[in-house]
Amino acid sequence: MRKVTIQEVAKELNLSRNTVAKALNNSDTVAYETRYVVIKKAYEMGYSKLSQSVLSEFKIKDRLEKTKTIVVLARRELSTFWNRIIMGISDELNKNNCKLQFNFISEDDERDHILPIDMQSDISGIIMLSVFEKEYINLIMKKRVPVVFLDGPSDLYDIVSLGDVVLFEGSNSVKVLTKSLIDQGMQKIGFIGDITYCKTILDRYIGYLEAMREAEIEIDDRIVITNHVTNKYYRVEEVVAALKSMPYYPEAIVCANDDIAKDVIKYLRDNSLSVPKDVAVTGFDNKEEVSVMIPSLTTVHIGNQRMGRRLVQQLMWRIENSDLPKEVVIINTEVIIRESSVRK
C-alpha cells in the first residue's frame, strides 16, 4: 500500500509542509484548531505515522468511526418496485459504517404532523423516498440534519433550498419513446399520468410534449390525461376512468409508468383491442415483470439498486460538505423498445 506523505496532506489542506509537520507532532506552536484539522485529514488520507496518543487526545477515531444512524422515510403505498432501491441504500450504508432506520409514514401521521418516535434519537441524516406535503417536510427539517430527496414536488423549487434532490432522467427518454411512435407514422398519441404529483412525472409529460411539438403534430387534449387523482393512477379504476373519458382510442398511449401501462393493456384487451396493432403502449421504470408480459412492454430502465446507492453517496457527501450549495442530481436512464410499441 502506497504511503501518504506530509507534503500530500499539506497540499490537500493548502498549508505549508512545515505547519503540517508541526501539527502532526502536536506542537503548541500551531493553533489547536489547525492541529485538529491536520490530524483529522491525515487520518482520513491514511497517513501511517500518527501516534495513538495524538489520535486519542483529539478523539479522531471516536469522531470519525462512530456509527451514523440514517433515517429513510417512505409512504406506506410503496410497492415491490422499491425493494431494489432500499437494497441499494442498505448495501451502501453498510459500506459507510452506517445504521439504517426505516420508517413508513401513514396518511394520518402526515396529516397530523407526527414524526416516528425513534426520530427523537440521535441521527446523522435523512433520505426521503416519497414526496410529502410541504408542511410535513418542514417538520422533518427541524431535526437540522442533512436531507436527500428522491424526487420532489412538480415545482422542485419548493424543496431545493432544503436538501439535495436526486432524480431519474425523464424528459429526454420519454421524448425518445414518443418519437419512436411518431417515426412509425402514429399521430394520435395520448398520455396518462398525474403531473401534479411529482417532478419526475412532470418531466415525462414534458418529454412527450417536446416530441409532439418538434414533429409539428397537433395534440388532442381529449386523449391527454394529466389531472390529479387520489392515487395518481396507481389504481386500476383510475386508469379505466381515464380511458373511458377519451372520445376515441388513440393510436398510441404514452404512460407515465409501467403500472399505468399494464392497466391500460389489460383494459384494451378486455375491450377486444390488440396491442400494439390497434393501440401501441409505452411505460416507464422497467419493472421486472414487464419484459415477460405478452406483449413485452416498451419502457425506460432506471436502475433501482444503483439509485439506492447513489442516494446514500449523496448524503455521505452532504454530511461532510454541509456548507456547500444544495444540488439537484440527474441519474441517466435507458430506453428499451419492446413489442408493445412496435407495429410490424
Secondary structure, DSSP 8 states (H G I E B T S, - for coil): -----HHHHHHHHT--HHHHHHHHTT-TTS-HHHHHHHHHHHHHHT-TT--HHHHHHTTHHHHHHS-EEEEEEEETT--GGGHHHHHHHHHHHHHTTEEEEEEEE-HHHHHTT---GGGGS--SEEEE-S---HHHHHHHHTT-S-EEEES--SSGGGTTTTSEEEEE--HHHHHHHHHHHHTTT---EEEE--TTT-HHHHHHHHHHHHHHHHTT----GGGEE----TTTT-SHHHHHHHHHTSSS--SEEEESSHHHHHHHHHHHHHTT--TTTT-EEE-SB--GGGGSSSS--BEEE--HHHHHHHHHHHHHHHHH-TTS---EEEE--EEE--GGG---
